[in-house]
């Protein structure tokens, strides 16, 4: 199974989903559900997380929370292992309970929290488990919509504060009831399967968290990388290096200083993996085999020339997408 790309930082917001192994039930009865919520509360305290909403289904669950420390993976690993151990002990079984790795979506801001909470709370309706959401006990919806008593660790203020007026619970209830019409728009704002937010938010995460050479086993990194138009990056870097791309393509002899800068640019493009050697060669008017030769020259110079290395670092920052 491909590894998931985890973006973690202090104060990050997440929608998390985890399913039972081979679609099997992870809750057999209400005692299991109670134990899971107890374990969830322990995770919130242990790992300093704010839980905003939850829904427990038959073979999966949804959570919406904030990590006050950059510890999503550690917290979720602890939750999965702790609940599995308690479930197995109670039902005299062994082995995995959950299906591989949990799925996480990083969320841009509070406004998306409201929309996501509506989506999460409507799960029992979509699954035809109830006719009215108020009838479903194993969700934070009755706490939000009707003020019913919930776990001490559940944080409802942030989402309810988004509703003006004297009766925020009624306003929330009405929004959830009509939210089916807005679910399509929410999914349209989901970028690359892991980021819920604006294009500007995606770009911010690219700059801060995308590796220089995204691993092949993490498909989300590759998807985000491929969504970039390489021509924009090339033109920016060429301008910074004062390179005339047309001159490079048409000239048989290139002055040494221009050639050094060209080689830097070739190397930076090559390193992103966005283009093949043949396509890079077409950009600069050289053969694809020349690209391999240029890459080797640059790599050898990086080890011996500090000035060259610092200059390349500045250019490469443009390609850290």
PAGUFI-697538 format. One record per residue (C-alpha): residue number from 1; x, y, z. Coordinates in Angstrom, 1 decimal. Layout:
BEGIN
(kese NUM; (X; Y; Z))
...
END
This chain:
BEGIN
(kese 1; (0.0; 0.0; 0.0))
(kese 2; (1.3; 3.4; -0.9))
(kese 3; (2.3; 5.7; 2.0))
(kese 4; (0.1; 8.6; 2.7))
(kese 5; (1.6; 12.1; 2.7))
(kese 6; (1.2; 13.6; 6.2))
(kese 7; (1.4; 17.4; 6.5))
(kese 8; (1.9; 18.2; 10.2))
(kese 9; (2.3; 21.5; 12.0))
(kese 10; (1.2; 23.2; 15.2))
(kese 11; (-2.5; 24.2; 15.0))
(kese 12; (-3.3; 22.1; 11.9))
(kese 13; (-6.9; 21.2; 11.2))
(kese 14; (-7.8; 17.7; 10.0))
(kese 15; (-10.7; 15.6; 8.8))
(kese 16; (-9.7; 12.0; 9.5))
(kese 17; (-11.4; 8.7; 8.4))
(kese 18; (-10.5; 5.2; 9.2))
(kese 19; (-12.2; 1.9; 8.1))
(kese 20; (-12.3; -1.6; 9.4))
(kese 21; (-10.0; -4.2; 7.9))
(kese 22; (-11.7; -5.8; 4.9))
(kese 23; (-14.7; -3.6; 5.6))
(kese 24; (-15.5; -5.5; 8.8))
(kese 25; (-17.2; -3.8; 11.8))
(kese 26; (-15.1; -1.9; 14.2))
(kese 27; (-18.0; -1.5; 16.6))
(kese 28; (-20.1; -4.5; 17.5))
(kese 29; (-22.3; -2.9; 20.1))
(kese 30; (-22.7; 0.2; 22.2))
(kese 31; (-20.1; -0.9; 24.7))
(kese 32; (-17.5; -0.8; 21.9))
(kese 33; (-18.7; 2.7; 20.8))
(kese 34; (-18.4; 3.9; 24.4))
(kese 35; (-14.9; 2.5; 24.7))
(kese 36; (-13.9; 4.2; 21.5))
(kese 37; (-15.1; 7.6; 22.6))
(kese 38; (-13.3; 7.1; 25.9))
(kese 39; (-10.1; 6.2; 24.0))
(kese 40; (-10.6; 9.2; 21.7))
(kese 41; (-10.9; 11.5; 24.8))
(kese 42; (-7.6; 10.0; 26.1))
(kese 43; (-5.9; 10.8; 22.8))
(kese 44; (-7.2; 14.4; 22.9))
(kese 45; (-5.7; 14.9; 26.4))
(kese 46; (-2.5; 12.9; 25.8))
(kese 47; (-1.6; 14.5; 22.5))
(kese 48; (-3.1; 18.0; 23.1))
(kese 49; (-5.8; 17.8; 20.4))
(kese 50; (-9.1; 19.7; 20.2))
(kese 51; (-11.9; 17.4; 18.9))
(kese 52; (-14.6; 19.3; 17.2))
(kese 53; (-16.9; 16.6; 15.9))
(kese 54; (-17.2; 12.8; 15.3))
(kese 55; (-19.5; 10.2; 13.9))
(kese 56; (-19.2; 6.4; 14.6))
(kese 57; (-20.5; 4.2; 11.8))
(kese 58; (-20.5; 0.5; 11.6))
(kese 59; (-17.2; -0.2; 9.9))
(kese 60; (-15.6; 3.3; 10.0))
(kese 61; (-15.5; 6.6; 11.8))
(kese 62; (-15.0; 10.3; 10.9))
(kese 63; (-13.3; 12.9; 13.1))
(kese 64; (-12.7; 16.6; 12.8))
(kese 65; (-10.0; 18.0; 15.1))
(kese 66; (-7.0; 20.3; 15.6))
(kese 67; (-3.5; 19.3; 16.6))
(kese 68; (-2.0; 21.9; 18.8))
(kese 69; (1.3; 20.2; 18.3))
(kese 70; (2.5; 18.7; 15.1))
(kese 71; (1.7; 15.1; 16.1))
(kese 72; (-1.1; 13.8; 13.9))
(kese 73; (0.6; 10.5; 13.0))
(kese 74; (1.7; 9.8; 16.6))
(kese 75; (-1.8; 10.5; 18.0))
(kese 76; (-3.6; 8.5; 15.4))
(kese 77; (-1.3; 5.6; 15.7))
(kese 78; (-1.9; 5.6; 19.5))
(kese 79; (-5.6; 5.7; 19.0))
(kese 80; (-5.7; 2.9; 16.5))
(kese 81; (-3.4; 0.6; 18.6))
(kese 82; (-5.1; 1.4; 21.9))
(kese 83; (-8.6; 0.8; 20.6))
(kese 84; (-7.6; -2.3; 18.7))
(kese 85; (-6.1; -3.8; 21.9))
(kese 86; (-9.2; -3.0; 23.9))
(kese 87; (-11.5; -4.4; 21.2))
(kese 88; (-9.5; -7.6; 20.8))
(kese 89; (-9.3; -8.2; 24.5))
(kese 90; (-13.1; -7.8; 24.9))
(kese 91; (-14.0; -10.0; 21.9))
(kese 92; (-11.2; -12.6; 22.4))
(kese 93; (-9.7; -12.0; 19.0))
(kese 94; (-6.3; -11.0; 17.6))
(kese 95; (-4.9; -9.3; 14.6))
(kese 96; (-5.5; -6.0; 12.8))
(kese 97; (-8.8; -4.2; 13.3))
(kese 98; (-8.3; -1.3; 10.9))
(kese 99; (-7.7; -1.3; 7.2))
(kese 100; (-4.1; 0.0; 6.7))
(kese 101; (-3.4; 3.6; 7.3))
(kese 102; (-6.0; 6.2; 8.2))
(kese 103; (-6.9; 8.8; 5.7))
(kese 104; (-6.4; 12.5; 6.6))
(kese 105; (-7.4; 15.7; 4.9))
(kese 106; (-5.8; 18.9; 6.0))
(kese 107; (-8.3; 21.8; 6.3))
(kese 108; (-7.5; 25.5; 5.6))
(kese 109; (-9.6; 27.4; 8.2))
(kese 110; (-12.6; 27.7; 10.5))
(kese 111; (-15.0; 28.3; 7.7))
(kese 112; (-14.3; 24.9; 6.2))
(kese 113; (-14.8; 23.4; 9.7))
(kese 114; (-18.5; 24.3; 9.6))
(kese 115; (-19.0; 22.7; 6.2))
(kese 116; (-17.0; 19.6; 7.1))
(kese 117; (-19.0; 19.1; 10.3))
(kese 118; (-22.2; 19.2; 8.3))
(kese 119; (-20.8; 16.6; 5.9))
(kese 120; (-19.6; 14.4; 8.8))
(kese 121; (-22.8; 14.7; 10.8))
(kese 122; (-24.9; 13.7; 7.7))
(kese 123; (-23.2; 10.3; 7.4))
(kese 124; (-26.0; 8.3; 9.1))
(kese 125; (-28.6; 9.9; 6.7))
(kese 126; (-26.5; 9.0; 3.6))
(kese 127; (-26.2; 5.5; 4.9))
(kese 128; (-29.9; 5.2; 5.5))
(kese 129; (-29.3; 4.3; 9.1))
(kese 130; (-31.9; 6.8; 10.4))
(kese 131; (-34.6; 9.0; 9.1))
(kese 132; (-33.7; 11.9; 11.4))
(kese 133; (-30.2; 12.8; 12.6))
(kese 134; (-31.5; 13.5; 16.1))
(kese 135; (-32.2; 9.8; 16.4))
(kese 136; (-28.5; 8.8; 16.0))
(kese 137; (-26.7; 8.6; 19.3))
(kese 138; (-23.2; 8.0; 18.2))
(kese 139; (-22.5; 11.3; 16.7))
(kese 140; (-21.7; 14.8; 18.0))
(kese 141; (-24.7; 16.2; 16.0))
(kese 142; (-27.3; 16.0; 18.9))
(kese 143; (-24.8; 17.9; 21.0))
(kese 144; (-24.5; 20.7; 18.4))
(kese 145; (-28.1; 20.8; 17.3))
(kese 146; (-30.0; 20.3; 20.5))
(kese 147; (-27.5; 21.0; 23.3))
(kese 148; (-27.5; 17.4; 24.6))
(kese 149; (-24.8; 16.4; 27.1))
(kese 150; (-21.5; 15.4; 25.4))
(kese 151; (-18.0; 14.3; 26.4))
(kese 152; (-16.1; 16.9; 28.3))
(kese 153; (-13.3; 16.8; 25.7))
(kese 154; (-15.6; 17.8; 22.8))
(kese 155; (-15.1; 21.4; 21.7))
(kese 156; (-18.2; 22.9; 20.1))
(kese 157; (-17.6; 26.6; 20.6))
(kese 158; (-15.5; 27.2; 17.5))
(kese 159; (-18.1; 25.8; 15.1))
(kese 160; (-21.1; 27.3; 16.8))
(kese 161; (-19.4; 30.7; 17.0))
(kese 162; (-19.7; 30.9; 13.2))
(kese 163; (-23.5; 31.4; 13.6))
(kese 164; (-24.7; 34.8; 14.5))
(kese 165; (-28.0; 35.4; 16.3))
(kese 166; (-29.3; 34.3; 19.7))
(kese 167; (-29.9; 30.6; 18.7))
(kese 168; (-26.7; 29.2; 17.2))
(kese 169; (-27.9; 25.6; 17.7))
(kese 170; (-31.1; 26.1; 15.7))
(kese 171; (-29.1; 27.9; 13.0))
(kese 172; (-26.6; 25.0; 12.9))
(kese 173; (-29.5; 22.5; 12.8))
(kese 174; (-31.0; 24.3; 9.8))
(kese 175; (-27.7; 24.4; 7.9))
(kese 176; (-27.2; 20.7; 8.4))
(kese 177; (-30.7; 19.9; 7.2))
(kese 178; (-30.1; 21.8; 3.9))
(kese 179; (-26.5; 20.9; 3.5))
(kese 180; (-27.1; 18.1; 0.9))
(kese 181; (-27.2; 20.8; -1.7))
(kese 182; (-23.7; 22.1; -0.8))
(kese 183; (-21.8; 18.8; -0.6))
(kese 184; (-20.8; 18.9; -4.2))
(kese 185; (-19.2; 22.3; -3.7))
(kese 186; (-17.3; 21.0; -0.7))
(kese 187; (-15.8; 18.1; -2.7))
(kese 188; (-14.9; 20.5; -5.5))
(kese 189; (-12.7; 22.4; -3.0))
(kese 190; (-10.8; 19.1; -2.1))
(kese 191; (-7.4; 19.4; -3.8))
(kese 192; (-5.4; 16.3; -4.7))
(kese 193; (-7.4; 14.2; -2.2))
(kese 194; (-5.6; 15.6; 0.8))
(kese 195; (-6.1; 19.4; 1.1))
(kese 196; (-9.4; 21.2; 1.6))
(kese 197; (-9.0; 24.8; 0.8))
(kese 198; (-8.1; 27.5; -1.7))
(kese 199; (-5.5; 27.4; -4.3))
(kese 200; (-3.5; 29.9; -2.3))
(kese 201; (-3.5; 27.4; 0.7))
(kese 202; (-2.3; 24.6; -1.5))
(kese 203; (0.6; 26.8; -2.8))
(kese 204; (1.5; 27.7; 0.8))
(kese 205; (1.7; 24.0; 1.8))
(kese 206; (3.7; 23.2; -1.3))
(kese 207; (6.3; 25.8; -0.4))
(kese 208; (6.5; 24.6; 3.2))
(kese 209; (6.2; 20.9; 3.0))
(kese 210; (6.6; 19.4; -0.4))
(kese 211; (10.0; 17.6; -0.7))
(kese 212; (12.5; 18.7; -3.3))
(kese 213; (12.2; 15.2; -4.8))
(kese 214; (8.8; 13.7; -4.0))
(kese 215; (9.0; 10.0; -3.2))
(kese 216; (7.4; 7.8; -5.8))
(kese 217; (5.6; 5.8; -3.0))
(kese 218; (3.7; 8.9; -2.0))
(kese 219; (1.3; 9.6; -4.8))
(kese 220; (-0.2; 12.8; -3.4))
(kese 221; (3.2; 14.5; -3.6))
(kese 222; (3.5; 13.5; -7.3))
(kese 223; (-0.1; 14.7; -8.0))
(kese 224; (0.6; 18.1; -6.5))
(kese 225; (3.9; 18.4; -8.3))
(kese 226; (2.4; 17.5; -11.7))
(kese 227; (-0.3; 20.1; -11.2))
(kese 228; (2.4; 22.8; -11.6))
(kese 229; (3.0; 24.4; -15.1))
(kese 230; (6.8; 24.0; -15.4))
(kese 231; (6.9; 26.8; -18.1))
(kese 232; (6.1; 29.4; -15.5))
(kese 233; (8.9; 28.2; -13.2))
(kese 234; (11.4; 28.0; -16.1))
(kese 235; (10.6; 31.6; -17.2))
(kese 236; (11.0; 32.9; -13.7))
(kese 237; (14.4; 31.1; -13.2))
(kese 238; (15.6; 32.2; -16.7))
(kese 239; (14.8; 35.8; -15.9))
(kese 240; (16.7; 35.5; -12.6))
(kese 241; (19.7; 34.1; -14.3))
(kese 242; (19.4; 36.5; -17.3))
(kese 243; (19.2; 33.6; -19.7))
(kese 244; (17.7; 34.1; -23.2))
(kese 245; (16.0; 30.8; -23.9))
(kese 246; (15.7; 31.4; -27.6))
(kese 247; (19.5; 32.3; -27.8))
(kese 248; (20.3; 29.0; -26.0))
(kese 249; (18.2; 27.0; -28.4))
(kese 250; (19.6; 28.6; -31.6))
(kese 251; (23.3; 29.2; -30.8))
(kese 252; (25.9; 26.6; -31.4))
(kese 253; (28.4; 28.4; -29.2))
(kese 254; (27.3; 29.8; -25.9))
(kese 255; (29.6; 32.0; -23.8))
(kese 256; (31.0; 30.3; -20.6))
(kese 257; (29.1; 32.5; -18.1))
(kese 258; (25.8; 31.9; -19.9))
(kese 259; (26.6; 28.2; -20.2))
(kese 260; (27.1; 27.9; -16.4))
(kese 261; (23.8; 29.6; -15.7))
(kese 262; (22.1; 27.4; -18.3))
(kese 263; (23.5; 24.3; -16.7))
(kese 264; (22.1; 25.4; -13.4))
(kese 265; (18.7; 25.9; -14.8))
(kese 266; (18.8; 22.5; -16.6))
(kese 267; (19.8; 20.8; -13.4))
(kese 268; (16.9; 22.5; -11.4))
(kese 269; (14.4; 21.4; -14.0))
(kese 270; (15.8; 17.9; -14.1))
(kese 271; (15.6; 17.6; -10.4))
(kese 272; (11.9; 18.3; -10.2))
(kese 273; (11.1; 15.3; -12.4))
(kese 274; (8.4; 17.3; -14.1))
(kese 275; (10.0; 16.8; -17.6))
(kese 276; (11.8; 14.0; -19.3))
(kese 277; (15.4; 14.5; -20.5))
(kese 278; (14.2; 14.7; -24.0))
(kese 279; (11.8; 17.5; -23.3))
(kese 280; (14.4; 19.4; -21.3))
(kese 281; (16.8; 19.0; -24.3))
(kese 282; (14.1; 20.4; -26.6))
(kese 283; (13.8; 23.5; -24.4))
(kese 284; (17.6; 24.2; -24.6))
(kese 285; (18.4; 22.9; -28.1))
(kese 286; (20.5; 20.0; -27.0))
(kese 287; (20.1; 16.2; -27.1))
(kese 288; (18.6; 14.2; -24.3))
(kese 289; (22.0; 12.5; -23.7))
(kese 290; (23.5; 16.0; -23.2))
(kese 291; (21.1; 16.6; -20.3))
(kese 292; (22.6; 13.6; -18.4))
(kese 293; (26.1; 15.0; -19.0))
(kese 294; (25.1; 18.4; -17.8))
(kese 295; (23.5; 17.0; -14.6))
(kese 296; (26.7; 15.1; -13.8))
(kese 297; (28.8; 18.2; -14.3))
(kese 298; (26.6; 20.2; -12.0))
(kese 299; (26.6; 17.5; -9.4))
(kese 300; (30.4; 17.4; -9.4))
(kese 301; (30.7; 21.1; -9.2))
(kese 302; (28.3; 21.2; -6.2))
(kese 303; (30.9; 19.3; -4.2))
(kese 304; (33.8; 21.7; -4.9))
(kese 305; (32.5; 25.2; -5.5))
(kese 306; (30.8; 27.0; -2.6))
(kese 307; (29.8; 30.1; -4.6))
(kese 308; (28.2; 27.9; -7.3))
(kese 309; (26.4; 25.9; -4.6))
(kese 310; (24.9; 29.0; -3.0))
(kese 311; (23.8; 30.4; -6.4))
(kese 312; (22.2; 27.1; -7.3))
(kese 313; (20.4; 27.1; -4.0))
(kese 314; (18.6; 30.4; -4.7))
(kese 315; (17.5; 29.2; -8.2))
(kese 316; (16.4; 25.8; -6.8))
(kese 317; (14.1; 27.6; -4.3))
(kese 318; (11.9; 28.5; -7.3))
(kese 319; (11.4; 24.9; -8.1))
(kese 320; (10.5; 23.8; -4.5))
(kese 321; (6.9; 23.4; -5.5))
END
